[in-house]
Amino acid sequence: MMIQILEYAKELLRQTASPTGTGVDLTMGNGHDTLFLSRLYSQGQVYAFDIQQQAVENTRALLEEAGQCQNTKLILDSHSNLDQYVPGPIDGALCNLGYLPGGDKSVTTRRETTRLAIEKTLQRLKPGGILAVAIYPGHEEGALEGEMLQELGRSLCQKEYDVLLHRLINVPHSPYLICFQRRKQKHGGASATTA
Ligand code: SAH
């Protein structure tokens, strides 16, 4: 299940990516999504965040093994500070919430910092750019993060963002995705609302 939702998120990013683009991994974890982004934006730049030293080390090892380090910055800081590290607009971003399976369950993402990170990423998304967030409602903080993100998603102006909910509706507490895409603005005065 987890694999499937992340695979779907990656497919959305693949469809819109250009190799010179900028990618952000808001939660490095073991580094698999960081590696994916560093390959996707092979001639661009990738920024990856985590608050655990172990995550940074695991990710560095994975990138080195794949020979994929040159375009990727690993940042040991909260994703809520991403504006201090990411200078320009973002083409694609992934955020895999929760805690690392097999790791310290007390080190989980939290609503308030998650909200800041998502808002800051949304502000920087290029037209056509995508942010995909994987949510794990099987634990309490994850359920609350999901509610917060759905509320945030519903509040966004439909002329500016498309917000997609990708979820199994017959499996309680299964992980799900919320994907945000910044809409391409229409030029020449045509109204986007009539499309
Ligand atoms: N639940 C997922 C794995 C998520 S890993 C699964 O089952 O596959 C989430 C990562 O986010 C962890 O490595 C954790 O250290 C990191 N994290 C937690 N809070 C963070 C924050 N504020 N900024 C950046 N990373 C954070």
Residues whose N, C-alpha, C, O or C-beta is under 5 A from the ligand:
A	BS01	SAH	L26 T27 G29 F49 D50 I51 Q52 A55 D77 S78 H79 N96 L97 G98 Y99 L100 P101 V107 T108 T109 T113 Y136
